[in-house]
Amino acid sequence: MEGRWVEVADRVLVRRYAELDLSVGLVMGDGGCLVIDTRGDERQGAELLAEVRRITRDPWTVAITHSHFDHSFGTRPFLDCPVWAHEGCRADLVENGGRARDEWARYYRDLGRPDIAGDIARTEIVPPDHLVTDRIRLVVGGRPVVLAHLGRGHSGNDMVVHVPDAGVIFAGDLVENGAPPAYEDAYPLEWPATVAGLLDLLDGTPSPGPGGAVVVPGHGDPAGRAFVVAQHAEISALARLCELVSAGLLSPADAVRRSPYPEETTRIALGRAGRP
């Protein structure tokens, strides 16, 4: 999907980027559209804006699935428009966005990518101005869209975007395809229940087509229910290992051996398991 839009359902498009294997979304209606995530800096956001404009001239609304830089730092070029996210997303960007910008600029500089580092360093972080606590229903170009916080998981402010008439859910990084889920900012013990809520949402989403409901992860290819079920089993298994280690019933080394994920991912999850 790199460099082109792919329509995964009626007027619901996904655009993929090689950098971080990122997926962003576009939901089009009649007279309005919804942009889902804005990429990782102002230049990338402006590129995305130009690609949206190639598809539609309608006014947009923006939804941010969570506060991590690669999903939220590209918002500035889209203003002025409503920017929706979970209330914790705004809090995290206000309190920690500047530090995250410096850390990621340094990361890319050390990686030998001064171009990306400079773009991130020059980015103005724009917090969302329309906030979701639990869930809210929008109408975008005549189409219903539900924004829902199902619980903590990949972050403390994960929000999914449900397009019920198309049978599509944009899951952010609650689901990741092609790489292990990222636990650096996660809540490993709560993540399984949150993905169980995502499965409940899927089960209540009739698909207008023969292929079943579509889940768009924050990274990697769109997938179906079976993929989410499999990933739920994996993160549940890792959560149980975290509980056993915390209770002193299992050593970290044994947890690594029994984990469905690589050692680095597992040790990060073990370190996060005790966080409130």
C-alpha positions as CSV (number, residue, x, y, z in Angstrom):
1,M,0.0,0.0,0.0
2,E,3.0,2.3,0.1
3,G,2.3,5.5,-1.9
4,R,-1.4,4.7,-2.7
5,W,-4.8,4.5,-1.1
6,V,-6.5,1.1,-0.9
7,E,-10.2,1.0,-0.4
8,V,-11.0,-1.7,2.3
9,A,-14.7,-1.0,2.3
10,D,-17.2,1.4,0.8
11,R,-15.4,4.8,0.8
12,V,-13.1,3.7,3.6
13,L,-9.5,3.9,2.6
14,V,-6.1,3.0,4.2
15,R,-2.8,4.4,3.3
16,R,0.4,2.7,4.3
17,Y,3.9,4.1,4.8
18,A,7.2,2.2,4.8
19,E,8.5,4.3,7.7
20,L,7.4,2.3,10.8
21,D,5.0,0.3,8.6
22,L,2.4,2.9,9.6
23,S,-1.3,2.8,8.4
24,V,-3.6,5.9,8.4
25,G,-7.2,6.1,7.4
26,L,-9.7,8.1,5.4
27,V,-13.5,7.8,5.8
28,M,-15.5,9.7,3.1
29,G,-19.1,10.7,3.2
30,D,-21.2,13.2,1.4
31,G,-19.8,16.6,2.1
32,G,-17.4,15.6,4.8
33,C,-14.6,13.2,5.6
34,L,-12.6,11.8,8.6
35,V,-8.8,11.5,8.7
36,I,-7.6,8.9,11.1
37,D,-4.1,9.7,12.5
38,T,-1.8,12.3,11.0
39,R,1.7,10.7,10.9
40,G,4.8,11.7,12.7
41,D,5.8,15.3,12.0
42,E,4.5,18.4,10.3
43,R,6.1,17.6,6.9
44,Q,4.6,14.1,6.9
45,G,1.2,15.6,7.9
46,A,1.4,18.0,5.0
47,E,2.1,15.2,2.6
48,L,-0.8,13.2,4.0
49,L,-3.0,16.3,3.6
50,A,-2.0,16.7,0.0
51,E,-2.9,13.0,-0.7
52,V,-6.3,13.4,1.0
53,R,-7.0,16.5,-1.2
54,R,-6.3,14.3,-4.3
55,I,-9.2,12.1,-3.2
56,T,-11.7,14.7,-1.9
57,R,-12.2,18.4,-1.5
58,D,-14.7,18.0,1.4
59,P,-13.9,19.5,4.8
60,W,-12.4,17.0,7.2
61,T,-12.5,16.0,10.8
62,V,-9.4,14.4,12.4
63,A,-9.4,11.5,14.9
64,I,-6.2,10.5,16.7
65,T,-6.0,6.9,17.9
66,H,-3.4,7.6,20.6
67,S,-0.7,10.1,21.6
68,H,2.4,8.4,20.3
69,F,4.3,10.6,17.9
70,D,4.0,8.6,14.8
71,H,0.2,8.8,15.0
72,S,-0.3,12.4,16.3
73,F,2.6,14.8,15.5
74,G,1.4,15.5,11.9
75,T,-1.8,17.3,13.0
76,R,-0.8,21.0,12.5
77,P,-1.3,21.2,8.7
78,F,-4.9,20.0,9.0
79,L,-6.1,22.9,11.2
80,D,-8.5,24.5,11.6
81,C,-10.8,21.5,12.1
82,P,-12.2,19.4,15.0
83,V,-9.5,17.0,16.3
84,W,-10.9,14.2,18.3
85,A,-9.0,11.9,20.7
86,H,-9.3,10.3,24.1
87,E,-8.9,12.8,27.0
88,G,-5.7,11.0,28.0
89,C,-4.2,11.7,24.6
90,R,-4.5,15.4,25.1
91,A,-3.0,15.2,28.6
92,D,-0.1,13.1,27.4
93,L,0.7,15.5,24.5
94,V,0.5,18.5,26.8
95,E,2.6,17.1,29.6
96,N,5.0,14.9,27.6
97,G,4.9,15.8,24.0
98,G,7.9,18.1,24.0
99,R,10.0,15.5,25.7
100,A,8.8,12.8,23.2
101,R,9.7,15.2,20.3
102,D,13.2,15.6,21.6
103,E,13.7,11.9,22.3
104,W,12.5,10.9,18.8
105,A,14.5,13.6,17.1
106,R,17.6,12.2,18.9
107,Y,16.7,8.7,18.0
108,Y,16.6,9.5,14.3
109,R,19.7,11.6,14.5
110,D,21.5,8.6,16.1
111,L,20.1,6.4,13.5
112,G,21.7,8.5,10.8
113,R,18.5,10.1,9.6
114,P,19.1,13.8,10.2
115,D,16.3,14.7,7.7
116,I,13.6,13.0,9.8
117,A,15.2,14.2,13.0
118,G,15.1,17.8,11.8
119,D,11.4,17.4,10.7
120,I,10.4,16.1,14.2
121,A,12.4,18.8,16.0
122,R,10.7,21.5,14.1
123,T,7.2,20.1,14.6
124,E,4.5,22.0,16.6
125,I,2.6,19.6,18.7
126,V,-1.1,20.1,18.5
127,P,-3.3,18.6,21.3
128,P,-6.8,17.5,20.3
129,D,-9.6,19.9,21.2
130,H,-12.6,17.4,21.1
131,L,-12.2,14.8,23.8
132,V,-13.6,11.3,24.3
133,T,-14.0,9.7,27.8
134,D,-15.9,6.6,26.9
135,R,-17.4,6.7,23.5
136,I,-19.2,9.2,21.2
137,R,-21.1,9.0,18.0
138,L,-20.2,11.4,15.2
139,V,-21.8,11.9,11.8
140,V,-19.3,12.6,9.1
141,G,-20.7,13.4,5.7
142,G,-23.9,11.7,6.7
143,R,-22.1,8.5,7.9
144,P,-22.2,7.4,11.5
145,V,-18.7,6.9,13.1
146,V,-18.2,5.8,16.7
147,L,-15.1,6.8,18.7
148,A,-14.5,4.5,21.6
149,H,-12.1,4.1,24.5
150,L,-12.3,0.4,25.3
151,G,-9.6,0.5,28.1
152,R,-5.9,0.8,28.4
153,G,-3.6,-1.5,26.4
154,H,-0.9,-0.3,24.1
155,S,-1.1,3.1,25.8
156,G,-3.2,4.8,28.5
157,N,-5.3,6.6,25.8
158,D,-6.1,4.1,23.0
159,M,-9.2,5.0,21.0
160,V,-10.7,2.9,18.2
161,V,-12.7,4.4,15.3
162,H,-15.7,2.3,14.3
163,V,-17.4,2.7,10.9
164,P,-20.4,0.5,11.3
165,D,-22.0,0.9,7.9
166,A,-18.7,-0.3,6.3
167,G,-17.8,-3.0,8.8
168,V,-14.5,-1.4,9.6
169,I,-12.7,-0.7,12.8
170,F,-9.5,1.3,13.0
171,A,-7.8,-0.2,16.1
172,G,-4.7,2.0,16.4
173,D,-1.9,0.1,18.0
174,L,-4.1,-2.1,20.1
175,V,-3.5,-4.5,17.3
176,E,-0.3,-4.8,15.3
177,N,0.3,-6.9,12.2
178,G,3.7,-7.9,11.1
179,A,5.6,-7.3,14.3
180,P,5.1,-8.0,18.0
181,P,2.9,-5.5,19.9
182,A,4.8,-2.6,21.4
183,Y,4.9,-2.6,25.3
184,E,7.1,0.4,26.0
185,D,4.1,2.5,27.2
186,A,1.7,-0.3,27.7
187,Y,-0.5,-1.8,30.4
188,P,0.1,-5.5,29.9
189,L,-2.4,-6.8,32.5
190,E,-5.2,-4.7,31.1
191,W,-4.5,-5.1,27.4
192,P,-6.3,-8.5,27.0
193,A,-9.6,-7.1,28.4
194,T,-9.3,-4.1,26.0
195,V,-8.8,-6.3,23.0
196,A,-11.7,-8.5,24.2
197,G,-13.8,-5.3,24.0
198,L,-12.6,-4.8,20.5
199,L,-13.7,-8.4,19.6
200,D,-17.1,-7.6,21.2
201,L,-17.3,-4.6,18.9
202,L,-16.4,-6.7,15.9
203,D,-19.0,-9.3,16.8
204,G,-21.7,-6.6,16.8
205,T,-20.5,-5.2,13.4
206,P,-22.4,-6.8,10.5
207,S,-20.2,-6.8,7.4
208,P,-21.8,-5.4,4.2
209,G,-19.6,-7.6,2.2
210,P,-18.7,-11.3,2.0
211,G,-15.2,-10.9,3.6
212,G,-16.4,-10.1,7.1
213,A,-15.5,-7.1,9.2
214,V,-12.1,-5.4,8.6
215,V,-9.7,-4.4,11.4
216,V,-7.1,-1.8,10.4
217,P,-4.1,-1.9,12.8
218,G,-1.9,1.1,13.4
219,H,0.9,-0.9,11.7
220,G,0.7,-3.6,9.2
221,D,-1.9,-5.0,6.8
222,P,-5.6,-4.8,7.5
223,A,-6.9,-8.1,9.0
224,G,-10.1,-9.9,10.1
225,R,-11.5,-11.2,13.3
226,A,-9.4,-14.4,13.3
227,F,-6.2,-12.3,13.4
228,V,-7.5,-10.3,16.4
229,V,-8.5,-13.5,18.2
230,A,-5.0,-14.9,17.7
231,Q,-3.3,-11.8,18.9
232,H,-5.7,-11.6,21.9
233,A,-4.5,-15.1,22.9
234,E,-0.9,-14.0,22.7
235,I,-1.2,-10.9,24.8
236,S,-3.4,-12.8,27.3
237,A,-0.6,-15.5,27.6
238,L,2.0,-12.7,28.2
239,A,-0.3,-11.0,30.7
240,R,-0.5,-14.3,32.6
241,L,3.3,-14.7,32.6
242,C,3.6,-11.2,34.0
243,E,1.2,-12.1,36.8
244,L,3.2,-15.2,37.7
245,V,6.4,-13.3,37.7
246,S,4.9,-10.5,39.9
247,A,3.6,-13.2,42.3
248,G,7.1,-14.8,42.6
249,L,5.8,-18.0,41.0
250,L,7.9,-17.8,37.9
251,S,11.3,-16.4,37.1
252,P,11.7,-13.7,34.4
253,A,14.0,-16.1,32.5
254,D,11.3,-18.8,32.5
255,A,8.7,-16.2,31.4
256,V,11.0,-15.3,28.4
257,R,11.2,-19.0,27.5
258,R,7.4,-19.4,27.6
259,S,6.5,-16.2,26.0
260,P,4.8,-16.0,22.6
261,Y,6.9,-12.9,21.8
262,P,10.7,-12.2,21.5
263,E,12.8,-11.7,24.6
264,E,13.0,-7.9,24.3
265,T,9.3,-7.5,24.0
266,T,8.7,-9.9,26.9
267,R,11.1,-8.2,29.3
268,I,9.7,-4.8,28.5
269,A,6.2,-6.2,29.3
270,L,7.5,-7.6,32.6
271,G,8.9,-4.3,33.5
272,R,5.6,-2.5,32.7
273,A,3.3,-5.0,34.5
274,G,3.6,-3.3,37.9
275,R,2.7,0.2,36.7
276,P,-0.5,1.7,38.1
